[in-house]
Amino acid sequence: MDTHRAVATSPAVGIFQPRVEIRPGARVRGGDRIGAVDMLGVPQEVVAPADGIVAQILVEPGETVEYGQDLVAIELMTQAGASGRPGGGAD
């Protein structure tokens, strides 16, 4: 439906824990650590795939996830404001 979204996916099978500050409306940059998947006691980082705003966390904290599973939906930030939000966002 929405072509202006990217999704952070699970890097491993394990238990997903988002960072405390990651919630809908939070601003992220591509490469930011947004959580981790604990795989047998070894955390595997989950990173934002692009600059944007967290639209939705797709799994509950502490939920078991599969490799490649969608975890966090991110509304992409565009200079033209394609998301319909005014201004496009200045830092």
C-alpha positions as CSV (number, residue, x, y, z in Angstrom):
1,M,0.0,0.0,0.0
2,D,2.4,2.7,1.2
3,T,5.4,2.9,-1.1
4,H,7.1,5.4,1.3
5,R,8.0,2.9,4.0
6,A,11.0,0.7,4.8
7,V,11.1,-2.2,7.2
8,A,13.8,-3.2,9.6
9,T,14.1,-7.0,9.6
10,S,15.4,-9.6,12.0
11,P,19.1,-10.5,11.5
12,A,18.6,-13.9,13.3
13,V,16.2,-16.2,15.1
14,G,15.8,-15.1,18.7
15,I,14.0,-12.7,21.1
16,F,13.4,-9.1,19.9
17,Q,14.0,-6.2,22.2
18,P,13.6,-2.7,20.8
19,R,15.6,0.2,22.3
20,V,13.6,2.1,25.0
21,E,13.4,5.3,22.9
22,I,12.2,3.4,19.8
23,R,8.4,3.9,19.6
24,P,6.0,5.2,17.0
25,G,6.9,8.8,16.1
26,A,10.6,8.5,17.0
27,R,13.0,9.8,14.4
28,V,15.7,7.5,13.2
29,R,18.6,7.6,10.7
30,G,19.7,4.8,8.4
31,G,22.1,2.6,10.4
32,D,20.9,3.7,13.8
33,R,20.6,0.8,16.3
34,I,16.9,0.4,17.0
35,G,17.0,-2.8,18.9
36,A,18.5,-6.3,19.1
37,V,17.6,-9.9,18.6
38,D,19.0,-12.0,21.4
39,M,20.3,-15.3,19.9
40,L,21.4,-17.7,22.6
41,G,22.6,-14.8,24.8
42,V,24.4,-13.0,21.9
43,P,22.6,-9.8,20.9
44,Q,22.4,-9.2,17.1
45,E,21.8,-5.6,16.3
46,V,18.7,-4.4,14.4
47,V,19.4,-1.2,12.5
48,A,17.2,1.3,10.7
49,P,17.3,0.7,7.0
50,A,16.8,4.4,6.1
51,D,16.2,7.9,7.6
52,G,12.6,8.3,8.8
53,I,10.0,8.2,11.5
54,V,9.1,4.9,13.3
55,A,5.6,4.2,12.0
56,Q,4.9,0.9,13.9
57,I,6.7,-1.7,15.9
58,L,5.4,-4.9,14.3
59,V,6.2,-7.4,17.1
60,E,6.0,-7.2,20.9
61,P,9.1,-6.7,23.0
62,G,10.3,-10.1,24.2
63,E,8.6,-11.9,21.3
64,T,10.4,-14.7,19.5
65,V,11.2,-13.8,15.9
66,E,12.4,-15.5,12.8
67,Y,15.4,-14.6,10.5
68,G,14.2,-11.9,8.1
69,Q,10.9,-11.3,9.9
70,D,9.6,-7.7,9.7
71,L,10.2,-5.9,13.0
72,V,9.8,-2.1,12.7
73,A,8.1,-0.1,9.9
74,I,9.7,3.3,9.1
75,E,8.0,6.1,7.2
76,L,10.7,7.4,4.9
77,M,11.7,11.0,5.1
78,T,11.8,12.8,1.8
79,Q,12.9,16.3,0.9
80,A,9.7,16.9,-1.1
81,G,7.5,15.9,1.9
82,A,5.9,12.9,0.0
83,S,4.6,11.6,3.4
84,G,2.3,14.6,3.5
85,R,4.0,16.1,6.5
86,P,5.0,19.7,6.1
87,G,8.6,20.8,5.9
88,G,10.3,17.5,5.4
89,G,12.0,17.9,8.7
90,A,15.0,20.1,9.7
91,D,17.5,18.8,12.3
